[in-house]
Amino acid sequence: MNEVYRDVGQRFGVRLRELRRQHRMTQIDMAVGFGIDRSYISDIECGKKGISLATLEVIAIGFHLKLADLLRDI
């Protein structure tokens, strides 16, 4: 599917998966390290679930990013 046609949730899911893989983390590693349920991470990556600002902040802090950098190119 072309990036232009994905909704924001799907685009963020792609971004999250890329960041997780760049940090050589599994979903389980991320769940344990960030305190987020593994199945929720999976649902976010697949664009099935939305995400709160609080959870976005947890992810940004976990990856040592500013929120703006986390959301880059979304």
N, CA, C and O atoms as a Tripos MOL2 file, in Angstrom:
@<TRIPOS>MOLECULE
protein
  296   295    74     0     0
PROTEIN
NO_CHARGES

@<TRIPOS>ATOM
      1 N           0.8460   -1.1740    0.0000 N.3       1 MET1
      2 CA          0.0000    0.0000    0.0000 C.3       1 MET1
      3 C           0.8910    1.2370    0.0000 C.2       1 MET1
      4 O           1.9040    1.2690    0.6990 O.2       1 MET1
      5 N           0.5360    2.2230   -0.7540 N.am      2 ASN2
      6 CA          1.2860    3.4670   -0.8490 C.3       2 ASN2
      7 C           1.1530    4.2540    0.4470 C.2       2 ASN2
      8 O           0.0700    4.3220    1.0280 O.2       2 ASN2
      9 N           2.2660    4.8550    0.9060 N.am      3 GLU3
     10 CA          2.2760    5.6420    2.1410 C.3       3 GLU3
     11 C           1.1910    6.7190    2.1540 C.2       3 GLU3
     12 O           0.6020    6.9840    3.2020 O.2       3 GLU3
     13 N           0.9220    7.3350    1.0200 N.am      4 VAL4
     14 CA         -0.0420    8.4330    0.9380 C.3       4 VAL4
     15 C          -1.4350    7.9670    1.3660 C.2       4 VAL4
     16 O          -2.2000    8.7500    1.9270 O.2       4 VAL4
     17 N          -1.7640    6.7240    1.1110 N.am      5 TYR5
     18 CA         -3.1130    6.2350    1.3590 C.3       5 TYR5
     19 C          -3.2980    5.6170    2.7400 C.2       5 TYR5
     20 O          -4.4260    5.2920    3.1090 O.2       5 TYR5
     21 N          -2.2560    5.4490    3.4960 N.am      6 ARG6
     22 CA         -2.3890    4.9020    4.8460 C.3       6 ARG6
     23 C          -2.8880    5.9940    5.7750 C.2       6 ARG6
     24 O          -2.5460    7.1660    5.6190 O.2       6 ARG6
     25 N          -3.7010    5.5940    6.7420 N.am      7 ASP7
     26 CA         -4.1270    6.5860    7.7290 C.3       7 ASP7
     27 C          -2.9930    6.8070    8.7240 C.2       7 ASP7
     28 O          -1.9910    6.0930    8.7030 O.2       7 ASP7
     29 N          -3.1560    7.7860    9.5790 N.am      8 VAL8
     30 CA         -2.0880    8.1780   10.4980 C.3       8 VAL8
     31 C          -1.7190    7.0380   11.4460 C.2       8 VAL8
     32 O          -0.5490    6.8890   11.7980 O.2       8 VAL8
     33 N          -2.6830    6.2420   11.8590 N.am      9 GLY9
     34 CA         -2.3950    5.1080   12.7290 C.3       9 GLY9
     35 C          -1.5170    4.0750   12.0560 C.2       9 GLY9
     36 O          -0.5910    3.5440   12.6690 O.2       9 GLY9
     37 N          -1.8040    3.7910   10.7980 N.am     10 GLN10
     38 CA         -0.9900    2.8380   10.0440 C.3      10 GLN10
     39 C           0.4160    3.3910    9.8090 C.2      10 GLN10
     40 O           1.4050    2.6650    9.9150 O.2      10 GLN10
     41 N           0.4900    4.6750    9.4910 N.am     11 ARG11
     42 CA          1.8100    5.2870    9.2630 C.3      11 ARG11
     43 C           2.6380    5.2820   10.5400 C.2      11 ARG11
     44 O           3.8410    5.0240   10.4970 O.2      11 ARG11
     45 N           1.9960    5.5700   11.6970 N.am     12 PHE12
     46 CA          2.7360    5.5260   12.9480 C.3      12 PHE12
     47 C           3.1750    4.1000   13.2560 C.2      12 PHE12
     48 O           4.2810    3.8910   13.7560 O.2      12 PHE12
     49 N           2.3320    3.1240   12.9680 N.am     13 GLY13
     50 CA          2.6970    1.7290   13.1950 C.3      13 GLY13
     51 C           3.9430    1.3340   12.4300 C.2      13 GLY13
     52 O           4.8090    0.6370   12.9600 O.2      13 GLY13
     53 N           4.0370    1.7770   11.1830 N.am     14 VAL14
     54 CA          5.2350    1.5020   10.3680 C.3      14 VAL14
     55 C           6.4500    2.1630   11.0160 C.2      14 VAL14
     56 O           7.5160    1.5550   11.1080 O.2      14 VAL14
     57 N           6.2880    3.4040   11.4630 N.am     15 ARG15
     58 CA          7.3850    4.1390   12.1080 C.3      15 ARG15
     59 C           7.8270    3.4320   13.3830 C.2      15 ARG15
     60 O           9.0240    3.2900   13.6330 O.2      15 ARG15
     61 N           6.8700    2.9910   14.1890 N.am     16 LEU16
     62 CA          7.2000    2.3080   15.4360 C.3      16 LEU16
     63 C           7.9690    1.0190   15.1650 C.2      16 LEU16
     64 O           8.9690    0.7420   15.8290 O.2      16 LEU16
     65 N           7.5150    0.2390   14.2060 N.am     17 ARG17
     66 CA          8.1960   -1.0170   13.8700 C.3      17 ARG17
     67 C           9.6230   -0.7390   13.4030 C.2      17 ARG17
     68 O          10.5550   -1.4470   13.7870 O.2      17 ARG17
     69 N           9.7920    0.2990   12.5690 N.am     18 GLU18
     70 CA         11.1330    0.6490   12.0950 C.3      18 GLU18
     71 C          12.0500    1.0280   13.2560 C.2      18 GLU18
     72 O          13.1900    0.5710   13.3310 O.2      18 GLU18
     73 N          11.5440    1.8650   14.1570 N.am     19 LEU19
     74 CA         12.3560    2.2740   15.3130 C.3      19 LEU19
     75 C          12.7100    1.0800   16.1890 C.2      19 LEU19
     76 O          13.8520    0.9410   16.6280 O.2      19 LEU19
     77 N          11.7420    0.2310   16.4380 N.am     20 ARG20
     78 CA         11.9840   -0.9540   17.2760 C.3      20 ARG20
     79 C          13.0600   -1.8340   16.6600 C.2      20 ARG20
     80 O          13.9570   -2.3070   17.3580 O.2      20 ARG20
     81 N          12.9720   -2.0490   15.3730 N.am     21 ARG21
     82 CA         13.9620   -2.8900   14.6970 C.3      21 ARG21
     83 C          15.3330   -2.2240   14.6450 C.2      21 ARG21
     84 O          16.3530   -2.9000   14.7810 O.2      21 ARG21
     85 N          15.3690   -0.8970   14.4490 N.am     22 GLN22
     86 CA         16.6440   -0.1780   14.4660 C.3      22 GLN22
     87 C          17.3430   -0.3310   15.8060 C.2      22 GLN22
     88 O          18.5720   -0.3740   15.8770 O.2      22 GLN22
     89 N          16.5550   -0.4140   16.8640 N.am     23 HIS23
     90 CA         17.1090   -0.5870   18.2030 C.3      23 HIS23
     91 C          17.2970   -2.0650   18.5560 C.2      23 HIS23
     92 O          17.6020   -2.4120   19.6970 O.2      23 HIS23
     93 N          17.1110   -2.9220   17.5590 N.am     24 ARG24
     94 CA         17.2770   -4.3730   17.7110 C.3      24 ARG24
     95 C          16.4770   -4.9170   18.8990 C.2      24 ARG24
     96 O          16.9730   -5.6820   19.7260 O.2      24 ARG24
     97 N          15.2230   -4.4850   18.9370 N.am     25 MET25
     98 CA         14.3310   -4.9190   20.0000 C.3      25 MET25
     99 C          13.2130   -5.7710   19.4200 C.2      25 MET25
    100 O          12.7210   -5.5070   18.3230 O.2      25 MET25
    101 N          12.8200   -6.7910   20.1640 N.am     26 THR26
    102 CA         11.6050   -7.5260   19.8300 C.3      26 THR26
    103 C          10.4400   -6.7840   20.4790 C.2      26 THR26
    104 O          10.6420   -5.8650   21.2720 O.2      26 THR26
    105 N           9.2430   -7.1850   20.1430 N.am     27 GLN27
    106 CA          8.0810   -6.5980   20.8070 C.3      27 GLN27
    107 C           8.1140   -6.9080   22.3030 C.2      27 GLN27
    108 O           7.6990   -6.0860   23.1200 O.2      27 GLN27
    109 N           8.6010   -8.0790   22.6540 N.am     28 ILE28
    110 CA          8.7060   -8.4440   24.0670 C.3      28 ILE28
    111 C           9.7270   -7.5610   24.7720 C.2      28 ILE28
    112 O           9.4790   -7.0980   25.8850 O.2      28 ILE28
    113 N          10.8760   -7.3210   24.1350 N.am     29 ASP29
    114 CA         11.8820   -6.4240   24.7220 C.3      29 ASP29
    115 C          11.2760   -5.0480   24.9810 C.2      29 ASP29
    116 O          11.4650   -4.4590   26.0460 O.2      29 ASP29
    117 N          10.5520   -4.5550   23.9960 N.am     30 MET30
    118 CA          9.9470   -3.2340   24.1100 C.3      30 MET30
    119 C           8.8820   -3.2260   25.2090 C.2      30 MET30
    120 O           8.7990   -2.2750   25.9870 O.2      30 MET30
    121 N           8.0800   -4.2720   25.2730 N.am     31 ALA31
    122 CA          7.0350   -4.3640   26.2890 C.3      31 ALA31
    123 C           7.6350   -4.3230   27.6890 C.2      31 ALA31
    124 O           7.1550   -3.5890   28.5530 O.2      31 ALA31
    125 N           8.6700   -5.0990   27.9120 N.am     32 VAL32
    126 CA          9.3140   -5.1530   29.2240 C.3      32 VAL32
    127 C          10.0180   -3.8250   29.5260 C.2      32 VAL32
    128 O           9.8790   -3.2860   30.6230 O.2      32 VAL32
    129 N          10.7630   -3.3060   28.5650 N.am     33 GLY33
    130 CA         11.5260   -2.0860   28.7870 C.3      33 GLY33
    131 C          10.6930   -0.8330   28.9280 C.2      33 GLY33
    132 O          11.0630    0.0810   29.6650 O.2      33 GLY33
    133 N           9.5600   -0.7770   28.2220 N.am     34 PHE34
    134 CA          8.7450    0.4360   28.2140 C.3      34 PHE34
    135 C           7.4840    0.3070   29.0760 C.2      34 PHE34
    136 O           6.7840    1.2930   29.3050 O.2      34 PHE34
    137 N           7.1970   -0.9070   29.5520 N.am     35 GLY35
    138 CA          6.0000   -1.1070   30.3620 C.3      35 GLY35
    139 C           4.7060   -1.0320   29.5660 C.2      35 GLY35
    140 O           3.6810   -0.5680   30.0640 O.2      35 GLY35
    141 N           4.7680   -1.4940   28.3230 N.am     36 ILE36
    142 CA          3.6010   -1.4970   27.4330 C.3      36 ILE36
    143 C           3.3160   -2.9520   27.0590 C.2      36 ILE36
    144 O           4.2420   -3.6980   26.7420 O.2      36 ILE36
    145 N           2.0720   -3.3550   27.0910 N.am     37 ASP37
    146 CA          1.7070   -4.7270   26.7550 C.3      37 ASP37
    147 C           2.1510   -5.0870   25.3380 C.2      37 ASP37
    148 O           1.9780   -4.3030   24.4050 O.2      37 ASP37
    149 N           2.7280   -6.2870   25.1870 N.am     38 ARG38
    150 CA          3.2350   -6.7160   23.8900 C.3      38 ARG38
    151 C           2.1460   -6.7690   22.8210 C.2      38 ARG38
    152 O           2.3810   -6.3780   21.6780 O.2      38 ARG38
    153 N           0.9740   -7.2430   23.1780 N.am     39 SER39
    154 CA         -0.0980   -7.3340   22.1840 C.3      39 SER39
    155 C          -0.5660   -5.9380   21.7510 C.2      39 SER39
    156 O          -0.9890   -5.7490   20.6100 O.2      39 SER39
    157 N          -0.4890   -4.9700   22.6580 N.am     40 TYR40
    158 CA         -0.8370   -3.5900   22.3130 C.3      40 TYR40
    159 C           0.1850   -3.0170   21.3370 C.2      40 TYR40
    160 O          -0.1850   -2.3210   20.3920 O.2      40 TYR40
    161 N           1.4660   -3.3030   21.5550 N.am     41 ILE41
    162 CA          2.5150   -2.8710   20.6220 C.3      41 ILE41
    163 C           2.2380   -3.4580   19.2410 C.2      41 ILE41
    164 O           2.3320   -2.7580   18.2320 O.2      41 ILE41
    165 N           1.9000   -4.7300   19.2020 N.am     42 SER42
    166 CA          1.5800   -5.3790   17.9310 C.3      42 SER42
    167 C           0.4060   -4.6990   17.2450 C.2      42 SER42
    168 O           0.4530   -4.4280   16.0450 O.2      42 SER42
    169 N          -0.6480   -4.4220   18.0080 N.am     43 ASP43
    170 CA         -1.8330   -3.7680   17.4360 C.3      43 ASP43
    171 C          -1.5040   -2.3680   16.9180 C.2      43 ASP43
    172 O          -2.0270   -1.9570   15.8820 O.2      43 ASP43
    173 N          -0.6510   -1.6360   17.6180 N.am     44 ILE44
    174 CA         -0.2390   -0.3130   17.1490 C.3      44 ILE44
    175 C           0.5450   -0.4470   15.8490 C.2      44 ILE44
    176 O           0.2860    0.2800   14.8900 O.2      44 ILE44
    177 N           1.5000   -1.3720   15.8130 N.am     45 GLU45
    178 CA          2.3190   -1.5650   14.6150 C.3      45 GLU45
    179 C           1.4780   -1.9650   13.4050 C.2      45 GLU45
    180 O           1.8160   -1.6310   12.2690 O.2      45 GLU45
    181 N           0.3980   -2.6710   13.6490 N.am     46 CYS46
    182 CA         -0.4890   -3.1010   12.5580 C.3      46 CYS46
    183 C          -1.5490   -2.0530   12.2250 C.2      46 CYS46
    184 O          -2.3360   -2.2390   11.2960 O.2      46 CYS46
    185 N          -1.5710   -0.9530   12.9790 N.am     47 GLY47
    186 CA         -2.5550    0.0980   12.7390 C.3      47 GLY47
    187 C          -3.9470   -0.2570   13.2200 C.2      47 GLY47
    188 O          -4.9270    0.3490   12.7870 O.2      47 GLY47
    189 N          -4.0470   -1.2390   14.1170 N.am     48 LYS48
    190 CA         -5.3560   -1.6870   14.6120 C.3      48 LYS48
    191 C          -5.8470   -0.8870   15.8090 C.2      48 LYS48
    192 O          -7.0500   -0.8150   16.0570 O.2      48 LYS48
    193 N          -4.9130   -0.2800   16.5580 N.am     49 LYS49
    194 CA         -5.2870    0.4750   17.7560 C.3      49 LYS49
    195 C          -4.6580    1.8520   17.7120 C.2      49 LYS49
    196 O          -3.5710    2.0460   17.1670 O.2      49 LYS49
    197 N          -5.3670    2.8020   18.2970 N.am     50 GLY50
    198 CA         -4.8380    4.1470   18.4390 C.3      50 GLY50
    199 C          -3.8970    4.2120   19.6330 C.2      50 GLY50
    200 O          -3.7200    3.2360   20.3610 O.2      50 GLY50
    201 N          -3.2990    5.3830   19.8180 N.am     51 ILE51
    202 CA         -2.3140    5.5350   20.8760 C.3      51 ILE51
    203 C          -2.5090    6.8830   21.5610 C.2      51 ILE51
    204 O          -2.7820    7.8870   20.9030 O.2      51 ILE51
    205 N          -2.3700    6.9000   22.8750 N.am     52 SER52
    206 CA         -2.5450    8.1410   23.6340 C.3      52 SER52
    207 C          -1.2690    8.9690   23.6210 C.2      52 SER52
    208 O          -0.1870    8.4700   23.3090 O.2      52 SER52
    209 N          -1.4160   10.2310   23.9620 N.am     53 LEU53
    210 CA         -0.2440   11.1020   24.0800 C.3      53 LEU53
    211 C           0.6930   10.5920   25.1690 C.2      53 LEU53
    212 O           1.9130   10.6490   25.0130 O.2      53 LEU53
    213 N           0.1380   10.1000   26.2580 N.am     54 ALA54
    214 CA          0.9660    9.5790   27.3390 C.3      54 ALA54
    215 C           1.8210    8.3970   26.8610 C.2      54 ALA54
    216 O           3.0000    8.3050   27.2020 O.2      54 ALA54
    217 N           1.2290    7.5030   26.0800 N.am     55 THR55
    218 CA          1.9730    6.3540   25.5620 C.3      55 THR55
    219 C           2.9930    6.7950   24.5210 C.2      55 THR55
    220 O           4.0880    6.2380   24.4540 O.2      55 THR55
    221 N           2.6460    7.7870   23.7090 N.am     56 LEU56
    222 CA          3.6240    8.3390   22.7710 C.3      56 LEU56
    223 C           4.8420    8.8630   23.5200 C.2      56 LEU56
    224 O           5.9790    8.6610   23.0930 O.2      56 LEU56
    225 N           4.5940    9.5410   24.6440 N.am     57 GLU57
    226 CA          5.7020   10.0750   25.4370 C.3      57 GLU57
    227 C           6.5630    8.9490   26.0100 C.2      57 GLU57
    228 O           7.7900    9.0500   26.0090 O.2      57 GLU57
    229 N           5.9420    7.8880   26.4950 N.am     58 VAL58
    230 CA          6.6860    6.7380   27.0260 C.3      58 VAL58
    231 C           7.5830    6.1490   25.9420 C.2      58 VAL58
    232 O           8.7410    5.8190   26.1990 O.2      58 VAL58
    233 N           7.0510    6.0190   24.7380 N.am     59 ILE59
    234 CA          7.8240    5.4630   23.6290 C.3      59 ILE59
    235 C           8.9690    6.3960   23.2610 C.2      59 ILE59
    236 O          10.0940    5.9430   23.0540 O.2      59 ILE59
    237 N           8.6940    7.6850   23.1790 N.am     60 ALA60
    238 CA          9.7470    8.6580   22.8520 C.3      60 ALA60
    239 C          10.8680    8.5920   23.8870 C.2      60 ALA60
    240 O          12.0450    8.5520   23.5260 O.2      60 ALA60
    241 N          10.5120    8.5820   25.1580 N.am     61 ILE61
    242 CA         11.5210    8.5050   26.2180 C.3      61 ILE61
    243 C          12.2970    7.1940   26.1180 C.2      61 ILE61
    244 O          13.5190    7.1790   26.2610 O.2      61 ILE61
    245 N          11.5900    6.1060   25.8740 N.am     62 GLY62
    246 CA         12.2400    4.8000   25.7510 C.3      62 GLY62
    247 C          13.2630    4.7390   24.6310 C.2      62 GLY62
    248 O          14.2950    4.0810   24.7580 O.2      62 GLY62
    249 N          12.9740    5.4300   23.5300 N.am     63 PHE63
    250 CA         13.9000    5.4640   22.3910 C.3      63 PHE63
    251 C          14.8450    6.6670   22.4510 C.2      63 PHE63
    252 O          15.6270    6.8910   21.5270 O.2      63 PHE63
    253 N          14.7710    7.4450   23.5450 N.am     64 HIS64
    254 CA         15.6120    8.6360   23.7290 C.3      64 HIS64
    255 C          15.3970    9.6380   22.5990 C.2      64 HIS64
    256 O          16.3520   10.1710   22.0340 O.2      64 HIS64
    257 N          14.1220    9.8860   22.2800 N.am     65 LEU65
    258 CA         13.7430   10.8160   21.2200 C.3      65 LEU65
    259 C          12.8400   11.9080   21.7760 C.2      65 LEU65
    260 O          12.1850   11.7240   22.8010 O.2      65 LEU65
    261 N          12.8110   13.0430   21.0920 N.am     66 LYS66
    262 CA         11.7930   14.0560   21.3490 C.3      66 LYS66
    263 C          10.5190   13.5760   20.6580 C.2      66 LYS66
    264 O          10.5750   12.8340   19.6780 O.2      66 LYS66
    265 N           9.3770   14.0040   21.1750 N.am     67 LEU67
    266 CA          8.1100   13.6240   20.5410 C.3      67 LEU67
    267 C           8.1030   13.9900   19.0550 C.2      67 LEU67
    268 O           7.6330   13.2140   18.2230 O.2      67 LEU67
    269 N           8.6200   15.1570   18.7290 N.am     68 ALA68
    270 CA          8.6450   15.5910   17.3280 C.3      68 ALA68
    271 C           9.4480   14.6180   16.4680 C.2      68 ALA68
    272 O           9.0730   14.3420   15.3280 O.2      68 ALA68
    273 N          10.5340   14.1040   16.9990 N.am     69 ASP69
    274 CA         11.3500   13.1460   16.2420 C.3      69 ASP69
    275 C          10.6570   11.7980   16.1230 C.2      69 ASP69
    276 O          10.7840   11.1150   15.1060 O.2      69 ASP69
    277 N           9.9170   11.4110   17.1730 N.am     70 LEU70
    278 CA          9.1550   10.1670   17.1120 C.3      70 LEU70
    279 C           8.1170   10.2220   15.9970 C.2      70 LEU70
    280 O           7.8650    9.2260   15.3200 O.2      70 LEU70
    281 N           7.5210   11.3920   15.8150 N.am     71 LEU71
    282 CA          6.4430   11.5470   14.8450 C.3      71 LEU71
    283 C           6.9290   12.0280   13.4700 C.2      71 LEU71
    284 O           6.1260   12.3200   12.5840 O.2      71 LEU71
    285 N           8.2320   12.1040   13.3110 N.am     72 ARG72
    286 CA          8.8100   12.5620   12.0370 C.3      72 ARG72
    287 C           8.3110   11.7050   10.8670 C.2      72 ARG72
    288 O           8.2810   10.4760   10.9420 O.2      72 ARG72
    289 N           7.9260   12.3800    9.8020 N.am     73 ASP73
    290 CA          7.4950   11.7380    8.5470 C.3      73 ASP73
    291 C           6.2020   10.9310    8.6730 C.2      73 ASP73
    292 O           5.9430   10.0560    7.8480 O.2      73 ASP73
    293 N           5.4090   11.2060    9.6690 N.am     74 ILE74
    294 CA          4.1400   10.4750    9.8390 C.3      74 ILE74
    295 C           3.0810   11.1190    8.9530 C.2      74 ILE74
    296 O           1.9350   10.6690    8.9330 O.2      74 ILE74
@<TRIPOS>BOND
     1     1     2 1
     2     2     3 1
     3     3     4 2
     4     3     5 am
     5     5     6 1
     6     6     7 1
     7     7     8 2
     8     7     9 am
     9     9    10 1
    10    10    11 1
    11    11    12 2
    12    11    13 am
    13    13    14 1
    14    14    15 1
    15    15    16 2
    16    15    17 am
    17    17    18 1
    18    18    19 1
    19    19    20 2
    20    19    21 am
    21    21    22 1
    22    22    23 1
    23    23    24 2
    24    23    25 am
    25    25    26 1
    26    26    27 1
    27    27    28 2
    28    27    29 am
    29    29    30 1
    30    30    31 1
    31    31    32 2
    32    31    33 am
    33    33    34 1
    34    34    35 1
    35    35    36 2
    36    35    37 am
    37    37    38 1
    38    38    39 1
    39    39    40 2
    40    39    41 am
    41    41    42 1
    42    42    43 1
    43    43    44 2
    44    43    45 am
    45    45    46 1
    46    46    47 1
    47    47    48 2
    48    47    49 am
    49    49    50 1
    50    50    51 1
    51    51    52 2
    52    51    53 am
    53    53    54 1
    54    54    55 1
    55    55    56 2
    56    55    57 am
    57    57    58 1
    58    58    59 1
    59    59    60 2
    60    59    61 am
    61    61    62 1
    62    62    63 1
    63    63    64 2
    64    63    65 am
    65    65    66 1
    66    66    67 1
    67    67    68 2
    68    67    69 am
    69    69    70 1
    70    70    71 1
    71    71    72 2
    72    71    73 am
    73    73    74 1
    74    74    75 1
    75    75    76 2
    76    75    77 am
    77    77    78 1
    78    78    79 1
    79    79    80 2
    80    79    81 am
    81    81    82 1
    82    82    83 1
    83    83    84 2
    84    83    85 am
    85    85    86 1
    86    86    87 1
    87    87    88 2
    88    87    89 am
    89    89    90 1
    90    90    91 1
    91    91    92 2
    92    91    93 am
    93    93    94 1
    94    94    95 1
    95    95    96 2
    96    95    97 am
    97    97    98 1
    98    98    99 1
    99    99   100 2
   100    99   101 am
   101   101   102 1
   102   102   103 1
   103   103   104 2
   104   103   105 am
   105   105   106 1
   106   106   107 1
   107   107   108 2
   108   107   109 am
   109   109   110 1
   110   110   111 1
   111   111   112 2
   112   111   113 am
   113   113   114 1
   114   114   115 1
   115   115   116 2
   116   115   117 am
   117   117   118 1
   118   118   119 1
   119   119   120 2
   120   119   121 am
   121   121   122 1
   122   122   123 1
   123   123   124 2
   124   123   125 am
   125   125   126 1
   126   126   127 1
   127   127   128 2
   128   127   129 am
   129   129   130 1
   130   130   131 1
   131   131   132 2
   132   131   133 am
   133   133   134 1
   134   134   135 1
   135   135   136 2
   136   135   137 am
   137   137   138 1
   138   138   139 1
   139   139   140 2
   140   139   141 am
   141   141   142 1
   142   142   143 1
   143   143   144 2
   144   143   145 am
   145   145   146 1
   146   146   147 1
   147   147   148 2
   148   147   149 am
   149   149   150 1
   150   150   151 1
   151   151   152 2
   152   151   153 am
   153   153   154 1
   154   154   155 1
   155   155   156 2
   156   155   157 am
   157   157   158 1
   158   158   159 1
   159   159   160 2
   160   159   161 am
   161   161   162 1
   162   162   163 1
   163   163   164 2
   164   163   165 am
   165   165   166 1
   166   166   167 1
   167   167   168 2
   168   167   169 am
   169   169   170 1
   170   170   171 1
   171   171   172 2
   172   171   173 am
   173   173   174 1
   174   174   175 1
   175   175   176 2
   176   175   177 am
   177   177   178 1
   178   178   179 1
   179   179   180 2
   180   179   181 am
   181   181   182 1
   182   182   183 1
   183   183   184 2
   184   183   185 am
   185   185   186 1
   186   186   187 1
   187   187   188 2
   188   187   189 am
   189   189   190 1
   190   190   191 1
   191   191   192 2
   192   191   193 am
   193   193   194 1
   194   194   195 1
   195   195   196 2
   196   195   197 am
   197   197   198 1
   198   198   199 1
   199   199   200 2
   200   199   201 am
   201   201   202 1
   202   202   203 1
   203   203   204 2
   204   203   205 am
   205   205   206 1
   206   206   207 1
   207   207   208 2
   208   207   209 am
   209   209   210 1
   210   210   211 1
   211   211   212 2
   212   211   213 am
   213   213   214 1
   214   214   215 1
   215   215   216 2
   216   215   217 am
   217   217   218 1
   218   218   219 1
   219   219   220 2
   220   219   221 am
   221   221   222 1
   222   222   223 1
   223   223   224 2
   224   223   225 am
   225   225   226 1
   226   226   227 1
   227   227   228 2
   228   227   229 am
   229   229   230 1
   230   230   231 1
   231   231   232 2
   232   231   233 am
   233   233   234 1
   234   234   235 1
   235   235   236 2
   236   235   237 am
   237   237   238 1
   238   238   239 1
   239   239   240 2
   240   239   241 am
   241   241   242 1
   242   242   243 1
   243   243   244 2
   244   243   245 am
   245   245   246 1
   246   246   247 1
   247   247   248 2
   248   247   249 am
   249   249   250 1
   250   250   251 1
   251   251   252 2
   252   251   253 am
   253   253   254 1
   254   254   255 1
   255   255   256 2
   256   255   257 am
   257   257   258 1
   258   258   259 1
   259   259   260 2
   260   259   261 am
   261   261   262 1
   262   262   263 1
   263   263   264 2
   264   263   265 am
   265   265   266 1
   266   266   267 1
   267   267   268 2
   268   267   269 am
   269   269   270 1
   270   270   271 1
   271   271   272 2
   272   271   273 am
   273   273   274 1
   274   274   275 1
   275   275   276 2
   276   275   277 am
   277   277   278 1
   278   278   279 1
   279   279   280 2
   280   279   281 am
   281   281   282 1
   282   282   283 1
   283   283   284 2
   284   283   285 am
   285   285   286 1
   286   286   287 1
   287   287   288 2
   288   287   289 am
   289   289   290 1
   290   290   291 1
   291   291   292 2
   292   291   293 am
   293   293   294 1
   294   294   295 1
   295   295   296 2
@<TRIPOS>SUBSTRUCTURE
     1 MET1         2 RESIDUE 1 A MET
     2 ASN2         6 RESIDUE 1 A ASN
     3 GLU3        10 RESIDUE 1 A GLU
     4 VAL4        14 RESIDUE 1 A VAL
     5 TYR5        18 RESIDUE 1 A TYR
     6 ARG6        22 RESIDUE 1 A ARG
     7 ASP7        26 RESIDUE 1 A ASP
     8 VAL8        30 RESIDUE 1 A VAL
     9 GLY9        34 RESIDUE 1 A GLY
    10 GLN10       38 RESIDUE 1 A GLN
    11 ARG11       42 RESIDUE 1 A ARG
    12 PHE12       46 RESIDUE 1 A PHE
    13 GLY13       50 RESIDUE 1 A GLY
    14 VAL14       54 RESIDUE 1 A VAL
    15 ARG15       58 RESIDUE 1 A ARG
    16 LEU16       62 RESIDUE 1 A LEU
    17 ARG17       66 RESIDUE 1 A ARG
    18 GLU18       70 RESIDUE 1 A GLU
    19 LEU19       74 RESIDUE 1 A LEU
    20 ARG20       78 RESIDUE 1 A ARG
    21 ARG21       82 RESIDUE 1 A ARG
    22 GLN22       86 RESIDUE 1 A GLN
    23 HIS23       90 RESIDUE 1 A HIS
    24 ARG24       94 RESIDUE 1 A ARG
    25 MET25       98 RESIDUE 1 A MET
    26 THR26      102 RESIDUE 1 A THR
    27 GLN27      106 RESIDUE 1 A GLN
    28 ILE28      110 RESIDUE 1 A ILE
    29 ASP29      114 RESIDUE 1 A ASP
    30 MET30      118 RESIDUE 1 A MET
    31 ALA31      122 RESIDUE 1 A ALA
    32 VAL32      126 RESIDUE 1 A VAL
    33 GLY33      130 RESIDUE 1 A GLY
    34 PHE34      134 RESIDUE 1 A PHE
    35 GLY35      138 RESIDUE 1 A GLY
    36 ILE36      142 RESIDUE 1 A ILE
    37 ASP37      146 RESIDUE 1 A ASP
    38 ARG38      150 RESIDUE 1 A ARG
    39 SER39      154 RESIDUE 1 A SER
    40 TYR40      158 RESIDUE 1 A TYR
    41 ILE41      162 RESIDUE 1 A ILE
    42 SER42      166 RESIDUE 1 A SER
    43 ASP43      170 RESIDUE 1 A ASP
    44 ILE44      174 RESIDUE 1 A ILE
    45 GLU45      178 RESIDUE 1 A GLU
    46 CYS46      182 RESIDUE 1 A CYS
    47 GLY47      186 RESIDUE 1 A GLY
    48 LYS48      190 RESIDUE 1 A LYS
    49 LYS49      194 RESIDUE 1 A LYS
    50 GLY50      198 RESIDUE 1 A GLY
    51 ILE51      202 RESIDUE 1 A ILE
    52 SER52      206 RESIDUE 1 A SER
    53 LEU53      210 RESIDUE 1 A LEU
    54 ALA54      214 RESIDUE 1 A ALA
    55 THR55      218 RESIDUE 1 A THR
    56 LEU56      222 RESIDUE 1 A LEU
    57 GLU57      226 RESIDUE 1 A GLU
    58 VAL58      230 RESIDUE 1 A VAL
    59 ILE59      234 RESIDUE 1 A ILE
    60 ALA60      238 RESIDUE 1 A ALA
    61 ILE61      242 RESIDUE 1 A ILE
    62 GLY62      246 RESIDUE 1 A GLY
    63 PHE63      250 RESIDUE 1 A PHE
    64 HIS64      254 RESIDUE 1 A HIS
    65 LEU65      258 RESIDUE 1 A LEU
    66 LYS66      262 RESIDUE 1 A LYS
    67 LEU67      266 RESIDUE 1 A LEU
    68 ALA68      270 RESIDUE 1 A ALA
    69 ASP69      274 RESIDUE 1 A ASP
    70 LEU70      278 RESIDUE 1 A LEU
    71 LEU71      282 RESIDUE 1 A LEU
    72 ARG72      286 RESIDUE 1 A ARG
    73 ASP73      290 RESIDUE 1 A ASP
    74 ILE74      294 RESIDUE 1 A ILE
